[in-house]
Amino acid sequence: MSLDQRAAEDLGRKLEELYRDLPDNQKEVFDFVLAQAVRGVTEQVEANSEVGGYGQDAMKRVLFGAAGVTGQQAVPGAINWIVKSARDANLFS
């Protein structure tokens, strides 16, 4: 077994563990982002094999997917922070 195959298997195991630990409402987003990443990498490989390929477009998709996950994780905390600040300032009474 080559080093690349071992690394791919390790990554697969880690992704499975991560997926199992996710709440149900975040599994759909994880599936979408993973699909976008695989699609982006596949297109990157195909583009690199063509003359004048579209490698940048594939990388943008991967980055947008990562940004989407980051945004999804950050928004609930930001809303919680705003509500707590408003509560602490007695804006609800």
DSSP file (Angstrom, degrees, kcal/mol; ACC not computed):
  #  RESIDUE AA STRUCTURE BP1 BP2  ACC     N-H-->O    O-->H-N    N-H-->O    O-->H-N    TCO  KAPPA ALPHA  PHI   PSI    X-CA   Y-CA   Z-CA
    1    1 A M              0   0    0      0, 0.0     2,-0.0     0, 0.0     0, 0.0   0.000 360.0 360.0 360.0 130.8    0.0    0.0    0.0
    2    2 A S     >  -     0   0    0      1,-0.1     4,-2.1     4,-0.0     5,-0.2  -0.281 360.0-109.4 -80.4 167.6    1.4    3.3   -1.0
    3    3 A L  H  > S+     0   0    0      1,-0.2     4,-2.4     2,-0.2     5,-0.2   0.875 118.9  53.9 -63.1 -38.8    1.7    6.4    1.2
    4    4 A D  H  > S+     0   0    0      2,-0.2     4,-2.3     1,-0.2    -1,-0.2   0.893 108.1  49.6 -64.2 -40.0   -1.0    8.2   -0.8
    5    5 A Q  H  > S+     0   0    0      2,-0.2     4,-2.3     1,-0.2    -2,-0.2   0.907 111.7  48.3 -66.4 -41.0   -3.4    5.3   -0.3
    6    6 A R  H  X S+     0   0    0     -4,-2.1     4,-2.5     2,-0.2    -2,-0.2   0.910 111.7  49.6 -64.4 -41.6   -2.7    5.2    3.4
    7    7 A A  H  X S+     0   0    0     -4,-2.4     4,-2.4     1,-0.2    -2,-0.2   0.902 110.7  50.2 -64.3 -40.1   -3.2    9.0    3.6
    8    8 A A  H  X S+     0   0    0     -4,-2.3     4,-2.3     2,-0.2    -2,-0.2   0.899 111.5  48.2 -65.3 -40.4   -6.5    8.7    1.7
    9    9 A E  H  X S+     0   0    0     -4,-2.3     4,-2.3     2,-0.2    -2,-0.2   0.899 111.4  50.1 -66.6 -40.3   -7.8    6.0    4.0
   10   10 A D  H  X S+     0   0    0     -4,-2.5     4,-2.4     2,-0.2    -2,-0.2   0.921 111.2  48.9 -63.0 -43.3   -6.8    8.0    7.1
   11   11 A L  H  X S+     0   0    0     -4,-2.4     4,-2.5     1,-0.2    -2,-0.2   0.910 110.0  52.2 -62.7 -41.8   -8.6   11.0    5.8
   12   12 A G  H  X S+     0   0    0     -4,-2.3     4,-2.1     1,-0.2    -2,-0.2   0.911 110.1  48.1 -60.6 -43.4  -11.7    8.9    5.0
   13   13 A R  H  X S+     0   0    0     -4,-2.3     4,-2.2     2,-0.2    -1,-0.2   0.911 111.9  49.5 -64.2 -42.2  -11.7    7.5    8.6
   14   14 A K  H  X S+     0   0    0     -4,-2.4     4,-2.4     1,-0.2    -2,-0.2   0.897 110.4  50.2 -65.5 -39.4  -11.3   11.0   10.1
   15   15 A L  H  X S+     0   0    0     -4,-2.5     4,-2.6     2,-0.2    -1,-0.2   0.888 109.4  51.7 -65.7 -38.0  -14.2   12.3    7.9
   16   16 A E  H  X S+     0   0    0     -4,-2.1     4,-2.3     2,-0.2    -2,-0.2   0.915 110.7  48.1 -63.5 -42.2  -16.4    9.4    9.0
   17   17 A E  H  X S+     0   0    0     -4,-2.2     4,-1.6     2,-0.2    -2,-0.2   0.920 112.5  48.8 -63.2 -43.7  -15.7   10.2   12.7
   18   18 A L  H  X S+     0   0    0     -4,-2.4     4,-0.7     1,-0.2    -2,-0.2   0.912 111.0  50.6 -61.4 -43.1  -16.4   13.9   12.1
   19   19 A Y  H >< S+     0   0    0     -4,-2.6     3,-0.8     1,-0.2    -1,-0.2   0.896 107.8  52.5 -64.0 -41.2  -19.7   13.1   10.3
   20   20 A R  H 3< S+     0   0    0     -4,-2.3    -1,-0.2     1,-0.2    -2,-0.2   0.854 109.2  50.6 -63.1 -34.1  -20.8   10.8   13.1
   21   21 A D  H 3< S+     0   0    0     -4,-1.6    -1,-0.2    -5,-0.2    -2,-0.2   0.590  89.5 102.0 -81.9 -10.7  -20.2   13.5   15.7
   22   22 A L  S << S-     0   0    0     -3,-0.8     5,-0.1    -4,-0.7     2,-0.0  -0.439  79.6-110.2 -74.4 145.8  -22.2   16.2   13.8
   23   23 A P    >>  -     0   0    0      0, 0.0     3,-1.5     0, 0.0     4,-0.7  -0.377  34.8-108.2 -65.2 156.3  -25.7   17.2   14.9
   24   24 A D  H >> S+     0   0    0      1,-0.3     3,-0.8     2,-0.2     4,-0.6   0.843 116.3  58.4 -58.4 -36.6  -28.4   16.0   12.4
   25   25 A N  H 34 S+     0   0    0      1,-0.2     4,-0.3     2,-0.1    -1,-0.3   0.666 107.5  47.5 -72.0 -13.4  -29.1   19.6   11.1
   26   26 A Q  H <> S+     0   0    0     -3,-1.5     4,-2.2     2,-0.1    -1,-0.2   0.540  90.5  80.0-101.7  -8.2  -25.5   20.0   10.1
   27   27 A K  H <X S+     0   0    0     -3,-0.8     4,-2.5    -4,-0.7     5,-0.2   0.867  90.1  54.3 -67.0 -35.2  -25.0   16.7    8.2
   28   28 A E  H  X S+     0   0    0     -4,-0.6     4,-2.1     2,-0.2    -1,-0.2   0.913 110.1  46.5 -64.5 -41.8  -26.8   18.1    5.1
   29   29 A V  H  > S+     0   0    0     -4,-0.3     4,-2.8     2,-0.2     5,-0.2   0.909 111.2  52.2 -66.0 -41.7  -24.4   21.0    5.0
   30   30 A F  H  X S+     0   0    0     -4,-2.2     4,-2.7     1,-0.2     5,-0.2   0.921 109.5  49.9 -59.5 -44.5  -21.4   18.7    5.5
   31   31 A D  H  X S+     0   0    0     -4,-2.5     4,-2.4     1,-0.2    -1,-0.2   0.915 112.0  48.3 -60.2 -43.2  -22.6   16.5    2.6
   32   32 A F  H  X S+     0   0    0     -4,-2.1     4,-2.4     2,-0.2    -2,-0.2   0.932 113.3  45.7 -64.0 -46.4  -23.0   19.6    0.4
   33   33 A V  H  X S+     0   0    0     -4,-2.8     4,-2.6     2,-0.2    -2,-0.2   0.907 113.0  50.0 -66.1 -41.6  -19.6   21.0    1.2
   34   34 A L  H  X S+     0   0    0     -4,-2.7     4,-2.6    -5,-0.2     5,-0.2   0.910 111.1  49.6 -62.9 -41.2  -17.9   17.6    0.8
   35   35 A A  H  X S+     0   0    0     -4,-2.4     4,-2.6    -5,-0.2    -2,-0.2   0.901 111.6  48.9 -63.7 -40.1  -19.6   17.1   -2.6
   36   36 A Q  H  X S+     0   0    0     -4,-2.4     4,-2.8     2,-0.2    -2,-0.2   0.895 111.2  50.1 -66.0 -39.1  -18.5   20.6   -3.7
   37   37 A A  H  X S+     0   0    0     -4,-2.6     4,-2.7     2,-0.2     5,-0.2   0.931 112.7  45.6 -65.3 -44.8  -14.9   19.9   -2.6
   38   38 A V  H  X S+     0   0    0     -4,-2.6     4,-2.7     2,-0.2    -2,-0.2   0.920 114.3  49.2 -63.8 -42.7  -14.8   16.6   -4.5
   39   39 A R  H  X S+     0   0    0     -4,-2.6     4,-2.6    -5,-0.2    -2,-0.2   0.917 112.0  48.9 -61.4 -43.4  -16.3   18.3   -7.5
   40   40 A G  H  X S+     0   0    0     -4,-2.8     4,-2.2     2,-0.2    -2,-0.2   0.913 112.6  46.6 -64.2 -43.2  -13.8   21.1   -7.3
   41   41 A V  H  X S+     0   0    0     -4,-2.7     4,-2.4     2,-0.2    -2,-0.2   0.913 112.5  50.9 -65.6 -41.9  -10.9   18.7   -7.0
   42   42 A T  H  X S+     0   0    0     -4,-2.7     4,-2.4     1,-0.2    -2,-0.2   0.927 112.4  45.9 -60.6 -45.4  -12.2   16.6   -9.8
   43   43 A E  H  X S+     0   0    0     -4,-2.6     4,-2.9     1,-0.2    11,-0.2   0.855 109.7  55.7 -66.6 -33.6  -12.6   19.6  -12.0
   44   44 A Q  H  X S+     0   0    0     -4,-2.2     4,-2.3     2,-0.2    -2,-0.2   0.927 109.5  45.9 -63.1 -44.2   -9.1   20.9  -11.0
   45   45 A V  H  X S+     0   0    0     -4,-2.4     4,-1.1     2,-0.2    -2,-0.2   0.924 115.1  46.8 -64.8 -44.0   -7.6   17.6  -12.1
   46   46 A E  H  X S+     0   0    0     -4,-2.4     4,-0.6     1,-0.2     3,-0.3   0.902 112.9  49.7 -64.2 -40.4   -9.5   17.6  -15.4
   47   47 A A  H >< S+     0   0    0     -4,-2.9     3,-0.8     1,-0.2     6,-0.4   0.872 107.1  54.4 -68.0 -36.3   -8.6   21.3  -16.0
   48   48 A N  H 3< S+     0   0    0     -4,-2.3    -1,-0.2     1,-0.2    -2,-0.2   0.769 104.9  54.7 -69.0 -23.5   -4.9   20.7  -15.4
   49   49 A S  H 3< S+     0   0    0     -4,-1.1     2,-0.3    -3,-0.3    -1,-0.2   0.627 102.0  71.4 -84.1 -12.1   -5.0   18.0  -18.0
   50   50 A E  S X< S-     0   0    0     -3,-0.8     3,-0.9    -4,-0.6     2,-0.5  -0.681  92.7-106.4 -99.8 156.4   -6.4   20.3  -20.6
   51   51 A V  T 3  S+     0   0    0      1,-0.3    -2,-0.1    -2,-0.3    -3,-0.1  -0.696 106.0   6.4 -79.9 129.4   -4.5   23.2  -22.3
   52   52 A G  T 3  S-     0   0    0     -2,-0.5    -1,-0.3    -4,-0.1    -4,-0.1   0.909  97.2-179.2  67.0  42.3   -5.8   26.5  -20.9
   53   53 A G    <   -     0   0    0     -3,-0.9     3,-0.2    -6,-0.4     2,-0.1   0.100  37.2-111.2 -70.5-176.4   -7.9   24.8  -18.2
   54   54 A Y     >  +     0   0    0    -11,-0.2     4,-1.3     1,-0.2     3,-0.4  -0.376  57.5 143.0-113.9  50.7  -10.2   26.3  -15.6
   55   55 A G  H  >  +     0   0    0      1,-0.2     4,-1.8     2,-0.2    -1,-0.2   0.821  68.5  58.5 -62.4 -33.7   -8.3   25.4  -12.5
   56   56 A Q  H  > S+     0   0    0     -3,-0.2     4,-2.3     1,-0.2    -1,-0.2   0.877 101.3  55.3 -66.4 -37.4   -9.2   28.7  -10.7
   57   57 A D  H  > S+     0   0    0     -3,-0.4     4,-1.8     1,-0.2    -1,-0.2   0.907 107.7  49.2 -62.5 -41.1  -12.9   28.0  -11.0
   58   58 A A  H  X S+     0   0    0     -4,-1.3     4,-1.8     1,-0.2    -1,-0.2   0.910 110.8  49.7 -65.0 -41.8  -12.6   24.7   -9.3
   59   59 A M  H  X S+     0   0    0     -4,-1.8     4,-2.5     1,-0.2    -1,-0.2   0.874 107.0  55.7 -65.9 -36.4  -10.5   26.2   -6.5
   60   60 A K  H  X S+     0   0    0     -4,-2.3     4,-3.0     1,-0.2    -1,-0.2   0.904 105.5  52.3 -61.7 -40.0  -13.1   29.0   -6.0
   61   61 A R  H  X S+     0   0    0     -4,-1.8     4,-2.2     2,-0.2    -1,-0.2   0.917 110.0  47.9 -63.0 -42.1  -15.8   26.3   -5.5
   62   62 A V  H  X S+     0   0    0     -4,-1.8     4,-2.2     2,-0.2    -2,-0.2   0.928 114.1  46.7 -64.0 -44.3  -13.8   24.7   -2.8
   63   63 A L  H  X S+     0   0    0     -4,-2.5     4,-2.6     1,-0.2    -2,-0.2   0.892 111.2  51.2 -66.4 -39.9  -13.1   28.0   -1.1
   64   64 A F  H  X S+     0   0    0     -4,-3.0     4,-2.2     2,-0.2    -1,-0.2   0.884 109.6  51.5 -64.5 -36.9  -16.8   29.0   -1.3
   65   65 A G  H  X S+     0   0    0     -4,-2.2     4,-2.0    -5,-0.2    -2,-0.2   0.925 111.5  46.4 -63.2 -44.4  -17.7   25.7    0.2
   66   66 A A  H  X S+     0   0    0     -4,-2.2     4,-2.3     1,-0.2    -2,-0.2   0.893 112.2  50.8 -64.9 -39.5  -15.3   26.2    3.1
   67   67 A A  H  X S+     0   0    0     -4,-2.6     4,-2.7     1,-0.2    -1,-0.2   0.874 107.7  54.3 -65.6 -36.3  -16.6   29.8    3.5
   68   68 A G  H  X S+     0   0    0     -4,-2.2     4,-2.4     2,-0.2    -2,-0.2   0.915 109.5  46.1 -63.3 -43.2  -20.1   28.5    3.6
   69   69 A V  H  X S+     0   0    0     -4,-2.0     4,-2.1     2,-0.2    -2,-0.2   0.921 113.1  50.0 -65.5 -43.3  -19.3   26.0    6.4
   70   70 A T  H  X S+     0   0    0     -4,-2.3     4,-1.8     1,-0.2    -2,-0.2   0.922 112.1  48.0 -61.1 -44.1  -17.5   28.7    8.4
   71   71 A G  H  X S+     0   0    0     -4,-2.7     4,-2.3     1,-0.2    -1,-0.2   0.906 109.6  52.3 -63.1 -41.8  -20.4   31.1    8.0
   72   72 A Q  H  < S+     0   0    0     -4,-2.4    -1,-0.2     1,-0.2    -2,-0.2   0.876 112.6  45.4 -63.2 -36.6  -22.9   28.5    9.1
   73   73 A Q  H  X S+     0   0    0     -4,-2.1     4,-0.6     1,-0.2    -1,-0.2   0.807 115.9  46.4 -75.5 -28.9  -20.8   27.8   12.2
   74   74 A A  H  X S+     0   0    0     -4,-1.8     4,-2.1    -5,-0.2    -2,-0.2   0.815  97.5  68.8 -85.4 -31.3  -20.3   31.5   13.0
   75   75 A V  H  X S+     0   0    0     -4,-2.3     4,-2.6     1,-0.2     5,-0.3   0.914  97.1  49.9 -61.3 -48.4  -23.9   32.9   12.5
   76   76 A P  H  > S+     0   0    0      0, 0.0     4,-2.4     0, 0.0    -1,-0.2   0.906 112.9  48.3 -58.6 -39.4  -25.5   31.2   15.5
   77   77 A G  H  X S+     0   0    0     -4,-0.6     4,-2.3     2,-0.2    -2,-0.2   0.888 111.1  50.2 -66.1 -38.4  -22.7   32.4   17.8
   78   78 A A  H  X S+     0   0    0     -4,-2.1     4,-2.2     2,-0.2    -1,-0.2   0.913 111.8  47.5 -66.3 -42.4  -23.0   35.9   16.5
   79   79 A I  H  X S+     0   0    0     -4,-2.6     4,-2.6     1,-0.2     5,-0.2   0.921 111.7  51.0 -64.0 -42.7  -26.8   36.0   17.0
   80   80 A N  H  X S+     0   0    0     -4,-2.4     4,-2.6    -5,-0.3    -2,-0.2   0.905 109.5  50.6 -59.9 -42.3  -26.3   34.6   20.5
   81   81 A W  H  X S+     0   0    0     -4,-2.3     4,-2.3     2,-0.2    -1,-0.2   0.906 110.9  48.5 -63.2 -42.4  -23.7   37.4   21.3
   82   82 A I  H  X S+     0   0    0     -4,-2.2     4,-2.4     2,-0.2    -2,-0.2   0.929 113.1  46.9 -64.4 -45.5  -26.1   40.1   20.0
   83   83 A V  H  X S+     0   0    0     -4,-2.6     4,-2.5     1,-0.2    -2,-0.2   0.914 113.0  48.8 -64.5 -42.4  -29.0   38.8   22.0
   84   84 A K  H  X S+     0   0    0     -4,-2.6     4,-2.7    -5,-0.2    -1,-0.2   0.897 111.5  50.1 -64.0 -39.2  -26.9   38.4   25.2
   85   85 A S  H  X S+     0   0    0     -4,-2.3     4,-1.6     2,-0.2    -2,-0.2   0.917 111.6  47.8 -64.8 -42.2  -25.5   42.0   24.8
   86   86 A A  H  <>S+     0   0    0     -4,-2.4     5,-2.6     2,-0.2     6,-0.4   0.899 112.8  49.2 -65.2 -39.5  -29.0   43.4   24.3
   87   87 A R  H ><5S+     0   0    0     -4,-2.5     3,-1.6     1,-0.2    -2,-0.2   0.922 110.0  50.8 -64.6 -43.4  -30.2   41.4   27.4
   88   88 A D  H 3<5S+     0   0    0     -4,-2.7    -1,-0.2     1,-0.3    -2,-0.2   0.808 108.7  52.3 -65.0 -28.4  -27.3   42.7   29.5
   89   89 A A  T 3<5S-     0   0    0     -4,-1.6    -1,-0.3    -5,-0.2    -2,-0.2   0.346 114.2-119.7 -88.7   7.9  -28.1   46.2   28.4
   90   90 A N  T X 5 +     0   0    0     -3,-1.6     3,-0.6     1,-0.1    -3,-0.2   0.857  66.4 142.9  58.1  39.5  -31.7   45.8   29.5
   91   91 A L  T 3 < +     0   0    0     -5,-2.6    -4,-0.2     1,-0.2    -1,-0.1   0.620  63.9  60.1 -82.2 -12.6  -33.0   46.5   26.1
   92   92 A F  T 3         0   0    0     -6,-0.4    -1,-0.2     1,-0.2    -5,-0.1   0.477 360.0 360.0 -93.1  -2.2  -35.8   43.8   26.5
   93   93 A S    <         0   0    0     -3,-0.6    -1,-0.2    -6,-0.1    -2,-0.1   0.436 360.0 360.0-113.6 360.0  -37.4   45.5   29.5
